[in-house]
Amino acid sequence: MMKYLICFFCGMAIAFFVSFMIETMNSVEPHEAGLLFNAFAWYTSMFFAGVCGLIASRGIRNETIRR
């Protein structure tokens, strides 16, 4: 289950990063609120991917210790 959440949050982070890059290329009128939202969403997605990765790695370590 955790590996799917890691993939989900990493995919969201990539999508938000691409959206952020496209928004910054808008030289006419970049929307600061959109840039702020994309930056916050990217950091949040990476944070949750990291947390899920830590939880998943602890689960794997605990399974090997029990055997």
PDB file with SEQRES, HELIX, SHEET and CRYST1 records, atoms N, CA, C and O in Angstrom:
SEQRES   1 A   67  MET MET LYS TYR LEU ILE CYS PHE PHE CYS GLY MET ALA          
SEQRES   2 A   67  ILE ALA PHE PHE VAL SER PHE MET ILE GLU THR MET ASN          
SEQRES   3 A   67  SER VAL GLU PRO HIS GLU ALA GLY LEU LEU PHE ASN ALA          
SEQRES   4 A   67  PHE ALA TRP TYR THR SER MET PHE PHE ALA GLY VAL CYS          
SEQRES   5 A   67  GLY LEU ILE ALA SER ARG GLY ILE ARG ASN GLU THR ILE          
SEQRES   6 A   67  ARG ARG                                                      
HELIX    1 AA1 MET A    2  THR A   24  1                                  23    
HELIX    2 AA2 GLU A   32  ARG A   66  1                                  35    
CRYST1    1.000    1.000    1.000  90.00  90.00  90.00 P 1           1          
ATOM      1  N   MET A   1       0.824  -1.192   0.000  1.00  0.00           N  
ATOM      2  CA  MET A   1       0.000   0.000   0.000  1.00  0.00           C  
ATOM      3  C   MET A   1       0.869   1.257   0.000  1.00  0.00           C  
ATOM      4  O   MET A   1       0.579   2.216  -0.716  1.00  0.00           O  
ATOM      5  N   MET A   2       1.933   1.251   0.804  1.00  0.00           N  
ATOM      6  CA  MET A   2       2.772   2.444   0.909  1.00  0.00           C  
ATOM      7  C   MET A   2       3.491   2.758  -0.398  1.00  0.00           C  
ATOM      8  O   MET A   2       3.683   3.926  -0.738  1.00  0.00           O  
ATOM      9  N   LYS A   3       3.894   1.709  -1.140  1.00  0.00           N  
ATOM     10  CA  LYS A   3       4.607   1.997  -2.385  1.00  0.00           C  
ATOM     11  C   LYS A   3       3.695   2.693  -3.386  1.00  0.00           C  
ATOM     12  O   LYS A   3       4.166   3.477  -4.210  1.00  0.00           O  
ATOM     13  N   TYR A   4       2.395   2.416  -3.325  1.00  0.00           N  
ATOM     14  CA  TYR A   4       1.457   3.107  -4.205  1.00  0.00           C  
ATOM     15  C   TYR A   4       1.298   4.563  -3.790  1.00  0.00           C  
ATOM     16  O   TYR A   4       1.182   5.442  -4.644  1.00  0.00           O  
ATOM     17  N   LEU A   5       1.291   4.826  -2.486  1.00  0.00           N  
ATOM     18  CA  LEU A   5       1.205   6.210  -2.016  1.00  0.00           C  
ATOM     19  C   LEU A   5       2.466   6.985  -2.377  1.00  0.00           C  
ATOM     20  O   LEU A   5       2.396   8.162  -2.731  1.00  0.00           O  
ATOM     21  N   ILE A   6       3.623   6.325  -2.288  1.00  0.00           N  
ATOM     22  CA  ILE A   6       4.873   6.986  -2.667  1.00  0.00           C  
ATOM     23  C   ILE A   6       4.821   7.369  -4.142  1.00  0.00           C  
ATOM     24  O   ILE A   6       5.164   8.495  -4.504  1.00  0.00           O  
ATOM     25  N   CYS A   7       4.397   6.444  -4.990  1.00  0.00           N  
ATOM     26  CA  CYS A   7       4.284   6.733  -6.426  1.00  0.00           C  
ATOM     27  C   CYS A   7       3.265   7.834  -6.685  1.00  0.00           C  
ATOM     28  O   CYS A   7       3.485   8.699  -7.533  1.00  0.00           O  
ATOM     29  N   PHE A   8       2.156   7.808  -5.963  1.00  0.00           N  
ATOM     30  CA  PHE A   8       1.108   8.819  -6.127  1.00  0.00           C  
ATOM     31  C   PHE A   8       1.630  10.211  -5.777  1.00  0.00           C  
ATOM     32  O   PHE A   8       1.449  11.155  -6.546  1.00  0.00           O  
ATOM     33  N   PHE A   9       2.278  10.340  -4.619  1.00  0.00           N  
ATOM     34  CA  PHE A   9       2.757  11.654  -4.198  1.00  0.00           C  
ATOM     35  C   PHE A   9       3.935  12.126  -5.053  1.00  0.00           C  
ATOM     36  O   PHE A   9       4.063  13.324  -5.306  1.00  0.00           O  
ATOM     37  N   CYS A  10       4.789  11.215  -5.498  1.00  0.00           N  
ATOM     38  CA  CYS A  10       5.876  11.615  -6.400  1.00  0.00           C  
ATOM     39  C   CYS A  10       5.319  12.070  -7.746  1.00  0.00           C  
ATOM     40  O   CYS A  10       5.815  13.031  -8.334  1.00  0.00           O  
ATOM     41  N   GLY A  11       4.298  11.385  -8.227  1.00  0.00           N  
ATOM     42  CA  GLY A  11       3.641  11.807  -9.465  1.00  0.00           C  
ATOM     43  C   GLY A  11       2.996  13.173  -9.329  1.00  0.00           C  
ATOM     44  O   GLY A  11       3.077  14.002 -10.236  1.00  0.00           O  
ATOM     45  N   MET A  12       2.351  13.405  -8.187  1.00  0.00           N  
ATOM     46  CA  MET A  12       1.762  14.724  -7.947  1.00  0.00           C  
ATOM     47  C   MET A  12       2.846  15.792  -7.888  1.00  0.00           C  
ATOM     48  O   MET A  12       2.661  16.891  -8.410  1.00  0.00           O  
ATOM     49  N   ALA A  13       3.973  15.479  -7.259  1.00  0.00           N  
ATOM     50  CA  ALA A  13       5.067  16.446  -7.164  1.00  0.00           C  
ATOM     51  C   ALA A  13       5.608  16.793  -8.548  1.00  0.00           C  
ATOM     52  O   ALA A  13       5.902  17.955  -8.830  1.00  0.00           O  
ATOM     53  N   ILE A  14       5.738  15.796  -9.401  1.00  0.00           N  
ATOM     54  CA  ILE A  14       6.210  16.050 -10.765  1.00  0.00           C  
ATOM     55  C   ILE A  14       5.214  16.920 -11.515  1.00  0.00           C  
ATOM     56  O   ILE A  14       5.603  17.854 -12.217  1.00  0.00           O  
ATOM     57  N   ALA A  15       3.930  16.615 -11.368  1.00  0.00           N  
ATOM     58  CA  ALA A  15       2.896  17.403 -12.046  1.00  0.00           C  
ATOM     59  C   ALA A  15       2.886  18.847 -11.550  1.00  0.00           C  
ATOM     60  O   ALA A  15       2.775  19.773 -12.354  1.00  0.00           O  
ATOM     61  N   PHE A  16       3.000  19.048 -10.250  1.00  0.00           N  
ATOM     62  CA  PHE A  16       3.021  20.413  -9.720  1.00  0.00           C  
ATOM     63  C   PHE A  16       4.278  21.156 -10.158  1.00  0.00           C  
ATOM     64  O   PHE A  16       4.230  22.358 -10.417  1.00  0.00           O  
ATOM     65  N   PHE A  17       5.405  20.445 -10.243  1.00  0.00           N  
ATOM     66  CA  PHE A  17       6.641  21.084 -10.686  1.00  0.00           C  
ATOM     67  C   PHE A  17       6.527  21.527 -12.139  1.00  0.00           C  
ATOM     68  O   PHE A  17       6.934  22.636 -12.485  1.00  0.00           O  
ATOM     69  N   VAL A  18       5.979  20.669 -12.986  1.00  0.00           N  
ATOM     70  CA  VAL A  18       5.786  21.029 -14.398  1.00  0.00           C  
ATOM     71  C   VAL A  18       4.822  22.209 -14.512  1.00  0.00           C  
ATOM     72  O   VAL A  18       5.057  23.133 -15.290  1.00  0.00           O  
ATOM     73  N   SER A  19       3.746  22.175 -13.741  1.00  0.00           N  
ATOM     74  CA  SER A  19       2.799  23.287 -13.743  1.00  0.00           C  
ATOM     75  C   SER A  19       3.468  24.578 -13.289  1.00  0.00           C  
ATOM     76  O   SER A  19       3.212  25.642 -13.853  1.00  0.00           O  
ATOM     77  N   PHE A  20       4.323  24.491 -12.274  1.00  0.00           N  
ATOM     78  CA  PHE A  20       5.057  25.661 -11.787  1.00  0.00           C  
ATOM     79  C   PHE A  20       5.966  26.208 -12.880  1.00  0.00           C  
ATOM     80  O   PHE A  20       6.028  27.420 -13.086  1.00  0.00           O  
ATOM     81  N   MET A  21       6.670  25.328 -13.581  1.00  0.00           N  
ATOM     82  CA  MET A  21       7.574  25.774 -14.638  1.00  0.00           C  
ATOM     83  C   MET A  21       6.807  26.432 -15.777  1.00  0.00           C  
ATOM     84  O   MET A  21       7.256  27.441 -16.321  1.00  0.00           O  
ATOM     85  N   ILE A  22       5.663  25.876 -16.142  1.00  0.00           N  
ATOM     86  CA  ILE A  22       4.848  26.474 -17.203  1.00  0.00           C  
ATOM     87  C   ILE A  22       4.346  27.846 -16.768  1.00  0.00           C  
ATOM     88  O   ILE A  22       4.336  28.785 -17.563  1.00  0.00           O  
ATOM     89  N   GLU A  23       3.934  27.962 -15.522  1.00  0.00           N  
ATOM     90  CA  GLU A  23       3.429  29.243 -15.019  1.00  0.00           C  
ATOM     91  C   GLU A  23       4.537  30.294 -14.973  1.00  0.00           C  
ATOM     92  O   GLU A  23       4.275  31.467 -15.240  1.00  0.00           O  
ATOM     93  N   THR A  24       5.765  29.901 -14.641  1.00  0.00           N  
ATOM     94  CA  THR A  24       6.856  30.881 -14.603  1.00  0.00           C  
ATOM     95  C   THR A  24       7.241  31.350 -16.000  1.00  0.00           C  
ATOM     96  O   THR A  24       7.789  32.443 -16.147  1.00  0.00           O  
ATOM     97  N   MET A  25       6.970  30.553 -17.027  1.00  0.00           N  
ATOM     98  CA  MET A  25       7.275  30.968 -18.397  1.00  0.00           C  
ATOM     99  C   MET A  25       6.267  31.975 -18.936  1.00  0.00           C  
ATOM    100  O   MET A  25       6.480  32.538 -20.009  1.00  0.00           O  
ATOM    101  N   ASN A  26       5.181  32.211 -18.218  1.00  0.00           N  
ATOM    102  CA  ASN A  26       4.184  33.190 -18.630  1.00  0.00           C  
ATOM    103  C   ASN A  26       4.740  34.578 -18.334  1.00  0.00           C  
ATOM    104  O   ASN A  26       4.565  35.103 -17.235  1.00  0.00           O  
ATOM    105  N   SER A  27       5.406  35.166 -19.317  1.00  0.00           N  
ATOM    106  CA  SER A  27       6.079  36.444 -19.091  1.00  0.00           C  
ATOM    107  C   SER A  27       5.115  37.622 -19.071  1.00  0.00           C  
ATOM    108  O   SER A  27       5.456  38.689 -18.559  1.00  0.00           O  
ATOM    109  N   VAL A  28       3.927  37.448 -19.615  1.00  0.00           N  
ATOM    110  CA  VAL A  28       2.968  38.550 -19.670  1.00  0.00           C  
ATOM    111  C   VAL A  28       2.444  38.870 -18.280  1.00  0.00           C  
ATOM    112  O   VAL A  28       2.517  40.014 -17.831  1.00  0.00           O  
ATOM    113  N   GLU A  29       1.924  37.873 -17.608  1.00  0.00           N  
ATOM    114  CA  GLU A  29       1.348  38.097 -16.279  1.00  0.00           C  
ATOM    115  C   GLU A  29       1.391  36.809 -15.463  1.00  0.00           C  
ATOM    116  O   GLU A  29       0.406  36.073 -15.422  1.00  0.00           O  
ATOM    117  N   PRO A  30       2.517  36.528 -14.816  1.00  0.00           N  
ATOM    118  CA  PRO A  30       2.540  35.328 -13.964  1.00  0.00           C  
ATOM    119  C   PRO A  30       1.666  35.542 -12.728  1.00  0.00           C  
ATOM    120  O   PRO A  30       1.734  36.591 -12.088  1.00  0.00           O  
ATOM    121  N   HIS A  31       0.871  34.572 -12.407  1.00  0.00           N  
ATOM    122  CA  HIS A  31      -0.040  34.681 -11.269  1.00  0.00           C  
ATOM    123  C   HIS A  31       0.696  34.246 -10.010  1.00  0.00           C  
ATOM    124  O   HIS A  31       1.064  33.081  -9.863  1.00  0.00           O  
ATOM    125  N   GLU A  32       0.904  35.190  -9.110  1.00  0.00           N  
ATOM    126  CA  GLU A  32       1.651  34.894  -7.891  1.00  0.00           C  
ATOM    127  C   GLU A  32       0.938  33.860  -7.034  1.00  0.00           C  
ATOM    128  O   GLU A  32       1.580  33.013  -6.413  1.00  0.00           O  
ATOM    129  N   ALA A  33      -0.389  33.926  -6.999  1.00  0.00           N  
ATOM    130  CA  ALA A  33      -1.141  32.947  -6.204  1.00  0.00           C  
ATOM    131  C   ALA A  33      -0.966  31.542  -6.779  1.00  0.00           C  
ATOM    132  O   ALA A  33      -0.835  30.574  -6.030  1.00  0.00           O  
ATOM    133  N   GLY A  34      -0.964  31.433  -8.095  1.00  0.00           N  
ATOM    134  CA  GLY A  34      -0.749  30.134  -8.730  1.00  0.00           C  
ATOM    135  C   GLY A  34       0.643  29.594  -8.463  1.00  0.00           C  
ATOM    136  O   GLY A  34       0.823  28.402  -8.214  1.00  0.00           O  
ATOM    137  N   LEU A  35       1.634  30.489  -8.516  1.00  0.00           N  
ATOM    138  CA  LEU A  35       3.006  30.068  -8.221  1.00  0.00           C  
ATOM    139  C   LEU A  35       3.145  29.633  -6.774  1.00  0.00           C  
ATOM    140  O   LEU A  35       3.801  28.635  -6.476  1.00  0.00           O  
ATOM    141  N   LEU A  36       2.523  30.388  -5.877  1.00  0.00           N  
ATOM    142  CA  LEU A  36       2.581  30.041  -4.459  1.00  0.00           C  
ATOM    143  C   LEU A  36       1.900  28.700  -4.195  1.00  0.00           C  
ATOM    144  O   LEU A  36       2.424  27.868  -3.454  1.00  0.00           O  
ATOM    145  N   PHE A  37       0.724  28.491  -4.805  1.00  0.00           N  
ATOM    146  CA  PHE A  37       0.014  27.222  -4.630  1.00  0.00           C  
ATOM    147  C   PHE A  37       0.837  26.060  -5.165  1.00  0.00           C  
ATOM    148  O   PHE A  37       0.954  25.028  -4.505  1.00  0.00           O  
ATOM    149  N   ASN A  38       1.410  26.218  -6.356  1.00  0.00           N  
ATOM    150  CA  ASN A  38       2.202  25.134  -6.940  1.00  0.00           C  
ATOM    151  C   ASN A  38       3.432  24.822  -6.100  1.00  0.00           C  
ATOM    152  O   ASN A  38       3.782  23.656  -5.919  1.00  0.00           O  
ATOM    153  N   ALA A  39       4.086  25.856  -5.587  1.00  0.00           N  
ATOM    154  CA  ALA A  39       5.261  25.623  -4.749  1.00  0.00           C  
ATOM    155  C   ALA A  39       4.866  24.901  -3.459  1.00  0.00           C  
ATOM    156  O   ALA A  39       5.524  23.943  -3.052  1.00  0.00           O  
ATOM    157  N   PHE A  40       3.799  25.361  -2.823  1.00  0.00           N  
ATOM    158  CA  PHE A  40       3.340  24.717  -1.592  1.00  0.00           C  
ATOM    159  C   PHE A  40       2.911  23.275  -1.856  1.00  0.00           C  
ATOM    160  O   PHE A  40       3.233  22.380  -1.075  1.00  0.00           O  
ATOM    161  N   ALA A  41       2.190  23.048  -2.947  1.00  0.00           N  
ATOM    162  CA  ALA A  41       1.733  21.697  -3.274  1.00  0.00           C  
ATOM    163  C   ALA A  41       2.913  20.784  -3.589  1.00  0.00           C  
ATOM    164  O   ALA A  41       2.895  19.606  -3.231  1.00  0.00           O  
ATOM    165  N   TRP A  42       3.944  21.316  -4.257  1.00  0.00           N  
ATOM    166  CA  TRP A  42       5.117  20.502  -4.560  1.00  0.00           C  
ATOM    167  C   TRP A  42       5.821  20.083  -3.276  1.00  0.00           C  
ATOM    168  O   TRP A  42       6.148  18.909  -3.098  1.00  0.00           O  
ATOM    169  N   TYR A  43       6.053  21.038  -2.382  1.00  0.00           N  
ATOM    170  CA  TYR A  43       6.713  20.707  -1.111  1.00  0.00           C  
ATOM    171  C   TYR A  43       5.878  19.732  -0.287  1.00  0.00           C  
ATOM    172  O   TYR A  43       6.424  18.814   0.325  1.00  0.00           O  
ATOM    173  N   THR A  44       4.576  19.919  -0.267  1.00  0.00           N  
ATOM    174  CA  THR A  44       3.701  19.020   0.486  1.00  0.00           C  
ATOM    175  C   THR A  44       3.743  17.610  -0.091  1.00  0.00           C  
ATOM    176  O   THR A  44       3.822  16.634   0.655  1.00  0.00           O  
ATOM    177  N   SER A  45       3.691  17.501  -1.417  1.00  0.00           N  
ATOM    178  CA  SER A  45       3.735  16.185  -2.056  1.00  0.00           C  
ATOM    179  C   SER A  45       5.050  15.477  -1.768  1.00  0.00           C  
ATOM    180  O   SER A  45       5.062  14.280  -1.481  1.00  0.00           O  
ATOM    181  N   MET A  46       6.157  16.207  -1.844  1.00  0.00           N  
ATOM    182  CA  MET A  46       7.451  15.593  -1.552  1.00  0.00           C  
ATOM    183  C   MET A  46       7.558  15.199  -0.081  1.00  0.00           C  
ATOM    184  O   MET A  46       8.152  14.172   0.247  1.00  0.00           O  
ATOM    185  N   PHE A  47       6.985  16.011   0.801  1.00  0.00           N  
ATOM    186  CA  PHE A  47       6.997  15.679   2.226  1.00  0.00           C  
ATOM    187  C   PHE A  47       6.240  14.376   2.472  1.00  0.00           C  
ATOM    188  O   PHE A  47       6.737  13.489   3.166  1.00  0.00           O  
ATOM    189  N   PHE A  48       5.038  14.257   1.903  1.00  0.00           N  
ATOM    190  CA  PHE A  48       4.253  13.041   2.110  1.00  0.00           C  
ATOM    191  C   PHE A  48       4.911  11.830   1.458  1.00  0.00           C  
ATOM    192  O   PHE A  48       4.833  10.725   1.996  1.00  0.00           O  
ATOM    193  N   ALA A  49       5.556  12.019   0.312  1.00  0.00           N  
ATOM    194  CA  ALA A  49       6.286  10.906  -0.306  1.00  0.00           C  
ATOM    195  C   ALA A  49       7.424  10.453   0.603  1.00  0.00           C  
ATOM    196  O   ALA A  49       7.668   9.254   0.746  1.00  0.00           O  
ATOM    197  N   GLY A  50       8.115  11.402   1.214  1.00  0.00           N  
ATOM    198  CA  GLY A  50       9.188  11.058   2.149  1.00  0.00           C  
ATOM    199  C   GLY A  50       8.683  10.357   3.388  1.00  0.00           C  
ATOM    200  O   GLY A  50       9.282   9.384   3.845  1.00  0.00           O  
ATOM    201  N   VAL A  51       7.579  10.848   3.936  1.00  0.00           N  
ATOM    202  CA  VAL A  51       6.996  10.212   5.125  1.00  0.00           C  
ATOM    203  C   VAL A  51       6.555   8.790   4.799  1.00  0.00           C  
ATOM    204  O   VAL A  51       6.813   7.865   5.569  1.00  0.00           O  
ATOM    205  N   CYS A  52       5.892   8.615   3.660  1.00  0.00           N  
ATOM    206  CA  CYS A  52       5.462   7.263   3.268  1.00  0.00           C  
ATOM    207  C   CYS A  52       6.669   6.365   3.030  1.00  0.00           C  
ATOM    208  O   CYS A  52       6.633   5.176   3.348  1.00  0.00           O  
ATOM    209  N   GLY A  53       7.740   6.930   2.469  1.00  0.00           N  
ATOM    210  CA  GLY A  53       8.962   6.153   2.272  1.00  0.00           C  
ATOM    211  C   GLY A  53       9.583   5.715   3.584  1.00  0.00           C  
ATOM    212  O   GLY A  53      10.046   4.581   3.709  1.00  0.00           O  
ATOM    213  N   LEU A  54       9.595   6.610   4.565  1.00  0.00           N  
ATOM    214  CA  LEU A  54      10.126   6.235   5.880  1.00  0.00           C  
ATOM    215  C   LEU A  54       9.273   5.160   6.541  1.00  0.00           C  
ATOM    216  O   LEU A  54       9.803   4.215   7.125  1.00  0.00           O  
ATOM    217  N   ILE A  55       7.967   5.301   6.452  1.00  0.00           N  
ATOM    218  CA  ILE A  55       7.074   4.298   7.043  1.00  0.00           C  
ATOM    219  C   ILE A  55       7.256   2.956   6.346  1.00  0.00           C  
ATOM    220  O   ILE A  55       7.306   1.914   6.999  1.00  0.00           O  
ATOM    221  N   ALA A  56       7.355   2.983   5.019  1.00  0.00           N  
ATOM    222  CA  ALA A  56       7.526   1.734   4.273  1.00  0.00           C  
ATOM    223  C   ALA A  56       8.863   1.082   4.598  1.00  0.00           C  
ATOM    224  O   ALA A  56       8.938  -0.140   4.730  1.00  0.00           O  
ATOM    225  N   SER A  57       9.916   1.879   4.729  1.00  0.00           N  
ATOM    226  CA  SER A  57      11.222   1.284   5.031  1.00  0.00           C  
ATOM    227  C   SER A  57      11.254   0.718   6.449  1.00  0.00           C  
ATOM    228  O   SER A  57      11.916  -0.291   6.691  1.00  0.00           O  
ATOM    229  N   ARG A  58      10.563   1.339   7.375  1.00  0.00           N  
ATOM    230  CA  ARG A  58      10.483   0.782   8.735  1.00  0.00           C  
ATOM    231  C   ARG A  58       9.711  -0.529   8.738  1.00  0.00           C  
ATOM    232  O   ARG A  58      10.060  -1.460   9.463  1.00  0.00           O  
ATOM    233  N   GLY A  59       8.667  -0.600   7.930  1.00  0.00           N  
ATOM    234  CA  GLY A  59       7.890  -1.833   7.841  1.00  0.00           C  
ATOM    235  C   GLY A  59       8.713  -2.970   7.274  1.00  0.00           C  
ATOM    236  O   GLY A  59       8.591  -4.109   7.723  1.00  0.00           O  
ATOM    237  N   ILE A  60       9.548  -2.674   6.296  1.00  0.00           N  
ATOM    238  CA  ILE A  60      10.401  -3.703   5.700  1.00  0.00           C  
ATOM    239  C   ILE A  60      11.444  -4.158   6.714  1.00  0.00           C  
ATOM    240  O   ILE A  60      11.705  -5.354   6.835  1.00  0.00           O  
ATOM    241  N   ARG A  61      12.044  -3.219   7.443  1.00  0.00           N  
ATOM    242  CA  ARG A  61      13.034  -3.582   8.456  1.00  0.00           C  
ATOM    243  C   ARG A  61      12.416  -4.412   9.566  1.00  0.00           C  
ATOM    244  O   ARG A  61      13.020  -5.380  10.028  1.00  0.00           O  
ATOM    245  N   ASN A  62      11.223  -4.045   9.997  1.00  0.00           N  
ATOM    246  CA  ASN A  62      10.563  -4.792  11.064  1.00  0.00           C  
ATOM    247  C   ASN A  62      10.217  -6.203  10.619  1.00  0.00           C  
ATOM    248  O   ASN A  62      10.287  -7.133  11.423  1.00  0.00           O  
ATOM    249  N   GLU A  63       9.843  -6.385   9.352  1.00  0.00           N  
ATOM    250  CA  GLU A  63       9.532  -7.725   8.854  1.00  0.00           C  
ATOM    251  C   GLU A  63      10.778  -8.596   8.826  1.00  0.00           C  
ATOM    252  O   GLU A  63      10.701  -9.783   9.144  1.00  0.00           O  
ATOM    253  N   THR A  64      11.920  -8.037   8.454  1.00  0.00           N  
ATOM    254  CA  THR A  64      13.137  -8.844   8.393  1.00  0.00           C  
ATOM    255  C   THR A  64      13.637  -9.179   9.791  1.00  0.00           C  
ATOM    256  O   THR A  64      14.238 -10.234   9.989  1.00  0.00           O  
ATOM    257  N   ILE A  65      13.403  -8.310  10.756  1.00  0.00           N  
ATOM    258  CA  ILE A  65      13.821  -8.584  12.137  1.00  0.00           C  
ATOM    259  C   ILE A  65      12.971  -9.698  12.734  1.00  0.00           C  
ATOM    260  O   ILE A  65      13.490 -10.534  13.473  1.00  0.00           O  
ATOM    261  N   ARG A  66      11.696  -9.727  12.433  1.00  0.00           N  
ATOM    262  CA  ARG A  66      10.791 -10.738  12.996  1.00  0.00           C  
ATOM    263  C   ARG A  66      11.102 -12.135  12.502  1.00  0.00           C  
ATOM    264  O   ARG A  66      10.819 -13.112  13.197  1.00  0.00           O  
ATOM    265  N   ARG A  67      11.679 -12.251  11.318  1.00  0.00           N  
ATOM    266  CA  ARG A  67      11.941 -13.578  10.749  1.00  0.00           C  
ATOM    267  C   ARG A  67      13.079 -14.174  11.424  1.00  0.00           C  
ATOM    268  O   ARG A  67      13.471 -15.295  11.100  1.00  0.00           O  
TER     269      ARG A  67                                                      
END                                                                             
